[in-house]
């Protein structure tokens, strides 16, 4: 913007306007990023992006960080590859099919879903149902595995 201003009359007047719009857009994006990272839901659009929000986001990151895991024999593992192996082993063991007899228990449970209900539950979803579900959730809640939260998706869903 300074280079454009220094050119003075020689510069295209639309260029400076476009640069201002781009700068405003980038500042809004940065503000949204820090608001989402800070997870402070009482933060409103008119408030300033202050040192408090940066500190809040940084402290959240420190609290949520897993520094080590204990393996099956009680040894602490802190390197990334080792923690992956411990977590993988834990969940493999947890979800392996065990030799249990579930039939007596399952037979006692009363069936609540009728065949008509099952047809409705297994029917393909409609686009409006998906949109209603998206807009009924809080936009700044937990991001998915791709790192994007509902606010991101609902913003771009409106554009479709």
ABEGO torsion letter per residue (X at the ends): XAAAAAAEAABBAAAAAAAAAAAAAAAAAAAAAAAAAAGBAABBAABBBBAAAAAAAAAAAAAABBABBBBAAGBBBABAAAAAAAAAAAAAAAABBBBBBAAAAAAABBBABBAAAAAAAABBBBAAAAAAAAAABBAABBBBAAGBBAAAAAAAAAAX
